[in-house]
Structure formats: structure tokens, C-alpha cells
Amino acid sequence: MPGDTQIGKATENLFVIEDWHNLCTQQDKILMAWNQNFLVITDLEVTR
């Protein structure tokens, strides 16, 4: 998992980070849900 410094450098000149939250206690659940949503969406795109 990248740290905040790595994310900041990678997104510099691409995005403006305006609000940053520490989701440490829920991070695993959030990332797993995002991954599942991504898989569903990409599968829909592939099957169209």
C-alpha cells in the first residue's frame, strides 16, 4: 500500500488533493469493496 508521500508525488500535477481522511480501521473493507466494484464494472465492459 503506498504511503501519502508516494501518492502525492504520483498524482502531482494531475490531481489536487483537497481532503484527506485516515481510513485505517476500515481500509481493508473499503479496498475490497472498490476492488469488487471495479471487477463488476470491467466485466460488464468486456462482455458488451
C-alpha positions as CSV (number, residue, x, y, z in Angstrom):
1,M,0.0,0.0,0.0
2,P,1.6,3.3,-1.0
3,G,2.0,6.0,1.6
4,D,0.7,9.6,1.5
5,T,4.1,10.9,0.2
6,Q,4.1,8.3,-2.7
7,I,0.5,9.1,-3.6
8,G,1.3,12.9,-3.5
9,K,4.3,12.5,-5.8
10,A,2.5,10.2,-8.2
11,T,-0.5,12.5,-8.6
12,E,1.4,15.8,-8.6
13,N,0.3,18.0,-11.5
14,L,-2.6,15.5,-12.2
15,F,-4.9,15.9,-9.2
16,V,-5.4,18.4,-6.3
17,I,-5.8,16.5,-3.0
18,E,-8.2,18.7,-1.1
19,D,-9.5,16.4,1.7
20,W,-7.5,13.6,3.2
21,H,-9.0,11.0,5.6
22,N,-7.4,8.3,7.7
23,L,-9.5,5.2,6.9
24,C,-7.1,2.9,8.7
25,T,-9.7,0.9,10.6
26,Q,-11.9,0.5,7.6
27,Q,-9.3,0.4,4.9
28,D,-9.5,-3.3,4.1
29,K,-13.3,-3.3,3.8
30,I,-13.1,-0.2,1.6
31,L,-10.4,-1.5,-0.7
32,M,-12.1,-4.9,-1.1
33,A,-15.4,-3.2,-2.0
34,W,-13.7,-0.9,-4.5
35,N,-12.0,-3.9,-6.0
36,Q,-15.3,-5.8,-6.2
37,N,-17.0,-2.9,-7.9
38,F,-14.1,-2.5,-10.3
39,L,-14.3,-6.2,-11.2
40,V,-18.0,-6.0,-11.8
41,I,-17.7,-2.8,-14.0
42,T,-14.8,-4.1,-16.0
43,D,-16.5,-7.5,-16.5
44,L,-19.6,-5.6,-17.8
45,E,-17.4,-3.6,-20.2
46,V,-15.7,-6.8,-21.5
47,T,-18.9,-8.7,-22.1
48,R,-20.7,-5.8,-24.0
